[in-house]
Every structure is written in C-alpha cells, then in structure tokens.
Amino acid sequence: MATIAIIASCDTKYHEIRFVEAAMRGAGHIPLIVDISTGRESPVTGDITKQQILHEGGYLWEQVCGFPKSEAIDAMSASVSKVLYRLYREGKIDGAFGMGGLQNTIVCSAAFQRLPLGFPKMIASTVASGYRYFDTVMGDKDITVVPSIVDFAGINPISEVILNNAVAAVIGMVEHGGGEINTRGHFLIGTTLMGITNDTVMAVSDKLMADGKEIISFHSTGIGGRVMERMILDGHIKAVMDLTLHEMTAEYFGGYGYSKGADNRLCAAAEMGIPTLVCPGGIDFICLGKHELFDDQEERGYTWHNSDLTHTRLYEHEILDITRTIAKRVNKSSGGNVSVVLPMGGLRTLSRPGEPFHKPDTIKKMRDIFQQELSPNISFKCVDYNFMDPGFAEILYEEMTMLLEKAR
C-alpha cells in the first residue's frame, strides 16, 4: 500500500479530485490531497490545506489571497515545492499526481521539478498539447505528462477514461517502477553527442564500456546538456566527456534556435572539479527551423537536416567568440584535471574538404585562441584528424583513460 499525493486546486477541480481519490483507494493505495488553490472557497478540503502549504513557504493565507493572481501562483508554487520535497524526504509519499489547467500545471510542475529523477510523478494537463514547449512543464526532470483532451470541469466519459489511465500509470510506476535513481557505488561518465558527432562519440564510449566504465549519453539539443549539468552538480556524474558543445551556439545567439535551453554549459564540471575531456564538436553551426531563418541565411550557407530544420553555418567571428567562452569556462575548473582536444580536420560530419562545413582556417584560429587563453594547468592537444575519423576516436579514448587514471 503506497501513499500518492494528489496535487490540485480544491476550489475548481473538486470533481476530478474525488474521482482520482476513489480510483486510488480502489487500487489499494492511500491518496493524500494537497490543495494548491488560491481561491477563497473550496468545496473539498485537502489533507494538506492551502493555509498549511503557504505557512510552510513563509506566507500567510490572508496575505496571499490579496495578491494579484500571478503573485499568488508564484507564492503557492514556491510553497508547495517545499512541502512536496519535505514529504518525499521524510518518506511520506511514494508518488505524486497533479492535474488541471494552466495554473495547476505551473504549480505542479514547479513542485515536481524538486523531486528526484526516478520518483513517480504524473501530470494530467489541459495544456499538454498544441504549440507549447515541453520545457515549461517538464524542465529537466522525468515528469510524465498526459493531455487531458477535455477541460477539467466535471467528470464525463472522456475525462473519466483519461484520468483512469493516468491514475493507472502512476500506480504502475509506484508498484513496479525502479524508484528513485540510485547512483551510489557507481562511477558514471557523462558524454554529449548528436547525429553530427554520434559515430565517434559512440566509438569512444564503446571502448570505455569494454574497459568496464559506465557511460551516460546526453543529446545536445537543448535539454540534454542541461540535464547533464544538473546531474553533475547533484553528484551523479563523476567524470565527463563533453564532446558536442553545439548547444553553446543557441546560447551565443541569446537562446535562439532548436537547441536552446542549455545555458552555462561546461560550468558544472568546472565547479565540481571532476575529470573533464572537452572537444568543441558542433560549434560551427546553429540548428534553425524554417520559420526562424536568419536574414542572411543564403550568405551564411546551410544544409537541410530534415524538412523542417536547417544546419546554418556560423561566421568565423562567431565560432571564435564561442571558442573564447569555452576557454574561459574550462579555466574555472577547481580540479584542474581537464583536457581540451581540437580536431584540425573538422568539427562534425560534412566538414571534410569540399563539404559545406570545411573551415580549416577558422580551426587554426581556434587553435591559436586555445593556446593563448587556456590556463597552463589545462591540457591542450590539436591533432590532424577530422572529428569523424576513427583515429580521432582512439585519441579521445586514450585521453579520457589518462584523465580517469589521474583521478584515481
């Protein structure tokens, strides 16, 4: 028998709360209603009331009920995040289930993002559809989101099926899932890759795994690098092969492009002082949708990745600016066990002579920047390979092995 928190507004979603509560009890589990409403009257009383939640967050209900709606939502989001995390930490809940429209989704998402990876968390939401970003709901956590299809304004044949399925899913996670991720006793190595670097990164990873190392790969398209940085700070990842820094191009353009959302790359590894192998793979282009192309798109040059996305070339000065940022960030490493490797023959696929991303003169200037600006305690190597050459994979493998041995 498990305890599952139901996070919802008792003033507007009382029909759905009662339905979900009954479904959980019928399955042999204990529902714990957590009221995140900001309205004055509630037909249903939560097991944890809105007044109790706000008090734990440092607010008084009499204060919050006079706030503008946006400020009230912010106060409730911050407060319930503390409450839910405390319930998890004290072992009082085994899963969390949220439901509702935009307000409820915002508040639930804020709270669920405090919970650890692997802990069962589900939101049935009216806004989990259409032209919306997953990032606004899921952030960098494994939140399962179900579109409600219809609005939550009373139980009907559609909402009944959707909620039954969602409840069954969270119960399945609680009963049969793996639970919170446990990395104790594991020396996990994070690495970054995407299609344009995949084969080489996988070749290095395969060789390290053959040596008994454990590798976690992250897709460098906005959320991957961000999750890896978070897992480094949380202590899950003990070493990193950051070989695909493409997300830094979106950061360079102010959060523009398909791979936006992973600002401050390289900073977590530097802060934690873990063994770090860096290669500026994929910093020579930005991934743009056909609706967001630059005005000088033709001058820059580009290739189509698929029918919707382009790989748009960066100008030389942009690549060099990003190179300087790389040097500045790795220089902050508190451990000093860092190596930067530059393939002089190209930073990705389609970068050989005659191909659209062949930029030998720019890479020579990148080499000069690294040589001039990297701290003396940072190892730097430039090698006469293309990123996709098997020989380059061998060099990366040897370099990572050396860093790991140095850290023993």
Number of C-alpha atoms within 10 A of each C-alpha: 11 17 20 25 25 26 30 28 29 26 18 20 23 21 17 22 25 15 15 22 20 15 17 23 13 10 13 13 17 18 23 20 24 27 28 28 25 24 15 9 11 16 11 18 16 22 14 16 17 24 19 20 26 24 15 16 18 12 16 15 18 10 10 20 14 11 14 9 14 10 13 19 20 15 21 27 23 18 24 27 23 18 20 23 18 15 13 19 11 9 10 15 21 22 23 28 26 25 29 26 18 14 22 24 24 19 27 30 24 22 23 30 19 15 23 17 18 16 23 28 28 27 30 25 26 19 21 21 14 7 7 10 11 12 12 13 25 18 18 19 21 17 21 16 22 20 18 24 15 13 15 20 13 13 16 11 7 13 18 16 13 18 21 15 14 24 22 15 17 22 25 12 19 22 15 9 13 12 16 13 11 11 11 9 6 12 14 19 23 24 28 25 26 21 13 19 19 17 18 22 26 16 17 22 24 16 15 18 12 10 10 9 15 15 19 14 20 20 20 27 23 23 21 22 32 25 18 29 22 17 17 24 16 12 13 19 23 20 25 27 26 27 27 28 24 28 31 30 26 24 20 17 12 12 17 16 22 17 23 24 22 23 20 15 22 26 20 21 29 22 16 17 19 24 25 29 26 23 20 24 24 26 23 28 23 26 26 22 18 12 8 13 15 12 8 8 11 11 10 13 16 19 14 14 14 9 8 10 19 22 18 24 22 18 14 15 11 16 22 20 13 20 21 16 17 23 20 17 18 27 19 16 24 14 16 19 21 25 22 23 22 25 22 20 22 26 29 27 21 16 20 18 12 9 10 15 24 20 19 16 11 18 23 15 16 23 20 11 16 23 16 12 14 19 17 11 13 17 16 17 15 17 14 13 18 22 30 23 17 14 15 22 22 15 16 24 20 15 21 23 16 14 18 19 10 10 12 5
